[in-house]
Amino acid sequence: MKSRTYTLATIALAALTAGCANVAERDSRDPLEPMNRAVFSFNEGVDKAVVKPLAKGYKAVLPRPVKNGIRNVFSNLDEVTEFANNLLQFKIQAASSDLMRVAVNSSFGFMGLFDIATEMRLQKHNEDFGQTLGRWGFANGPYLVLPIFGPSSFRDGLGLAVDSNFTDPVYQIKDIASRNDALGLQLIGQRADLMDAQAALEEAALDKYEFTRDFYLDRRAGLVYDGPPPASE
């Protein structure tokens, strides 16, 4: 869900150029492709039947300040995971920035409704335990499409499980109904943010599954290395 993790402008730009791409041979990074395609189709069906209509309503009904506030609250909660993983990667300066962002936005930003930290030029990061495992030298493993959560890998799937159980505040909500409501709101908000990029992808990509896989794996490699990965990656 965090896989959350697509960047709107990047996807849209990449999707607009994907229409010219040739269908490649089966990718060695994706030995489970038949199963992954089946799960991908299932996710597409859930998105079409449930998530997308809710996201359209969310986008149409809620005023921009309310949507910004919801986005900011979840972003502020994500800082806890980012702080923990920067610390585990010994990125002390980045971890300090994450901690300061949480403190500032949780207090002066009214529990994260307002992103005061960015105005103070405290940089936001993008870290999770999948990236931490990558920095520790763990291989990505086969590409894996998770039900509902979407694109992942064996390493990132393990990372998602660790973050969910230990560092993500939303998953720590004890009341199951409240937790599910929060996760649902987070999912719908993220889907609404990606509405335009998804439309561009559907228009341009010859093979939506293949494009999504390649974009995800390339982006994750860049996140692990904070830039272009080694040629062997």
Summary of the structure (lengths in Angstrom):
residues: 233
radius of gyration: 17.9
end to end distance: 24.5
largest distance: 52.9
contacts: 675
relative contact order: 0.18
helix: 66%
strand: 3%
